[in-house]
């Protein structure tokens, strides 16, 4: 299988490289994408999507959407790829953690936490959009985060990091917070009154801590890849890159908080008396808890990742200003 995949990818990456070489010849200011980067951008998403299908972390539509998101983020910047990979792998693992316990709390629980194309795009779509903007503005390469001399590339790169850190932080918060705080009733983020487990916008202290862990892992993956790929001369001339770790931590908890605020306000939560669980629709057997029937979980994820992508550059700018 791997020989077949390599036999298909090698000529395809060579063709893509020749096309970019011709384009760079016509437009002298364009740097061609190396054949190695083309190969990585083609192979890596295929391998990850295949792994996700086998592990039932993705269905077929989710795997196809993942191929598109993965290709865009990998070809544009390998730091984006490592951040996405960390989010996908760690997010899949925490989603499957204590699955039997989660089945009793979630009325729409899917075996293995299988994600379809809508879920993939609502979690990774914003990162892919900012990754495309980065690619068109900067090209397919890694850059030092330096707001003083490379403001736009730094802004776009941190937007991708912030979006993925938000999604990973929210996944850690919801999947692990519910398990490890099983003896603690969550509180609604808008009123702080106690609500049933599974209520949209319900938060716990341990869930908030886990959101920082999720965001921090994404920031760590970005930072390690950045240090590994960039030449020491580039790193020495620029500002320190360790604030990437803090950006990941902060966007994990900030993104999760934004998600909870949106969920508590615009997403309906009600307690079904017969099923003994929280549902997201009104009905005769449903007691109202909070929110409006305006957004669903996918919309909330999409909006929170967008908001996180927009505010993370401002936070990063202030961090780098303090550290420089």
Secondary structure, DSSP 4 states (H G I P E B T S, - for coil): -HHHHHHHHHHHHHHHHHHHHHHHHHSTTPPPPPHHHHHHHHHHHHHHHHHHHHTTSB-HHHHHHHHHHHHHHHHH-HHHHHHHHHHHHHHHHHHHTTHHHHHHHBTT--GGG-B-HHHHHHHHHHHHHHHHHHHHHH-SS-----TTT-HHHHHHHHHHHHHHHHHHHHHHHHHHHHHHTTTS--EETTT--B--TT-TTEE-HHHHHHHHHHHHHHHHHHHHHHHHHS-HHHHHHS--STHHHHHHHHHHHHHHHHHHHHHHHHEEEEEETTTTEEESS--TTEEEEEEEET--HHHHHHHHHHHHHHHHHHHHHHHHHHH-
